[in-house]
Protein backbone atom coordinates (compact mmCIF):
# COMPACT_ATOMS: atom_id res chain seq x y z
CA UNK A 1 0.00 0.00 0.00
CA UNK A 2 1.48 3.40 -0.98
CA UNK A 3 2.31 6.00 1.62
CA UNK A 4 0.32 9.24 1.69
CA UNK A 5 2.25 12.52 1.38
CA UNK A 6 0.49 13.85 4.49
CA UNK A 7 1.82 10.91 6.49
CA UNK A 8 5.37 11.59 5.29
CA UNK A 9 5.05 15.25 6.27
CA UNK A 10 3.54 14.39 9.67
CA UNK A 11 6.29 11.91 10.52
CA UNK A 12 9.04 14.36 9.58
CA UNK A 13 7.45 17.17 11.59
CA UNK A 14 6.99 14.91 14.62
CA UNK A 15 10.71 14.07 14.59
CA UNK A 16 11.94 17.54 13.53
CA UNK A 17 9.38 19.96 15.02
CA UNK A 18 10.60 23.15 13.33
CA UNK A 19 10.81 21.54 9.89
CA UNK A 20 9.21 23.14 6.89
CA UNK A 21 8.27 20.25 4.60
CA UNK A 22 7.26 20.31 0.95
CA UNK A 23 6.27 16.99 -0.61
CA UNK A 24 5.64 16.33 -4.31
CA UNK A 25 4.26 13.06 -5.70
CA UNK A 26 6.53 12.59 -8.71
CA UNK A 27 4.67 9.80 -10.49
CA UNK A 28 1.14 10.14 -9.11
CA UNK A 29 1.41 6.64 -7.69
CA UNK A 30 2.07 7.33 -4.01
CA UNK A 31 5.41 5.52 -4.27
CA UNK A 32 7.75 8.13 -5.73
CA UNK A 33 8.08 11.42 -3.88
CA UNK A 34 10.37 14.41 -3.73
CA UNK A 35 10.70 16.18 -0.38
CA UNK A 36 12.35 19.45 0.56
CA UNK A 37 12.91 19.76 4.30
CA UNK A 38 14.19 22.96 5.88
CA UNK A 39 15.14 22.97 9.57
CA UNK A 40 17.50 24.78 11.92
CA UNK A 41 18.28 21.30 13.31
CA UNK A 42 20.37 20.77 10.16
CA UNK A 43 22.80 23.61 10.94
CA UNK A 44 26.36 22.36 11.31
CA UNK A 45 25.48 18.88 10.05
CA UNK A 46 26.71 17.30 6.84
CA UNK A 47 24.24 16.56 4.04
CA UNK A 48 24.50 12.86 4.91
CA UNK A 49 23.66 13.56 8.57
CA UNK A 50 20.71 15.73 7.52
CA UNK A 51 19.34 12.98 5.27
CA UNK A 52 19.85 10.41 8.03
CA UNK A 53 17.71 12.56 10.33
CA UNK A 54 14.87 12.57 7.80
CA UNK A 55 15.19 8.84 7.09
CA UNK A 56 15.12 8.16 10.85
CA UNK A 57 11.90 10.19 11.06
CA UNK A 58 10.34 7.83 8.51
CA UNK A 59 10.93 4.92 10.91
CA UNK A 60 12.15 2.30 8.45
CA UNK A 61 9.53 2.90 5.79
CA UNK A 62 12.11 3.85 3.12
CA UNK A 63 12.48 1.06 0.59
CA UNK A 64 9.33 -0.63 1.81
CA UNK A 65 6.05 1.26 2.05
CA UNK A 66 7.84 4.33 0.70
CA UNK A 67 9.59 3.15 -2.45
CA UNK A 68 11.52 6.29 -3.48
CA UNK A 69 12.16 9.69 -1.95
CA UNK A 70 14.26 12.33 -3.68
CA UNK A 71 15.39 14.36 -0.70
CA UNK A 72 16.64 17.92 -0.44
CA UNK A 73 17.58 19.25 3.00
CA UNK A 74 18.31 22.86 3.85
CA UNK A 75 19.28 24.84 6.94
CA UNK A 76 17.77 28.34 7.09
CA UNK A 77 20.19 31.22 6.53
CA UNK A 78 19.17 33.19 9.61
N, C-alpha and C positions, 0 to 999 in steps of 0.2 A: 504494500500500500504506500503510495507517495506521501511525502511529508508536505504539509501546508506551510506556505511562506510565513503566515502569522505565528505558527509554532516555532519556526526557526528564529524569528525576531524575538519572541517571548523568552526563549531559552537563553539567547545571547544577553538580553537585557537583565534577566534574573542573575546571571553570572557576572555581568559587567554593568552595574546599575547606571552609570552615566553615559553608556554607549548610545550613539546615534546610529541607527541601522537602516540601511536601504537594501531591499531584496528585490531582485528581478527574476522572474521565471523565464529562462532562456529559450526553452523549447515548448512551453505550454503543457508540459507533461507532469509537472510536479516532482520531477527527478533531477532536473538540471537547473541550478540557480546560480546567480551572481549576487554577492553580498559586498557592500561597502560598510565597514564598521569604523566609526570614529570614537575614540575614547582617550581621556587623559591618562588612563591606566596603561596606555601603550608607551608613554613618554619614557625614554631611556632604555627601551627594550628593542632588541633586534626584530627584524621582520619575521623571522622564524618563531621567536618567542611570542610575538603578537598573534600569529596564526595559531600557535599552540593554545593560546588562551581561548580563542574562538572555538577551536575544535574541542577543547575540554568542555566548553559550555554546551556543546551539542551532545555530550554524554554518550559517545560511542556510536552515534547514528550515522557518521560519515562512512560511506562505502556500503552501508546496509540500506536502511530506510531512505537515507539521503544519498543518492547515487553520486552526484557531482556538485561541487560548490566552488565557483571561481571567486576567490576571496581577495579583497583589497582592504588593508587596515591602514588607518591614519591616526596620528596624534594631533590634536588641535595646536595651532600656532601660539595661542595665548596662554 
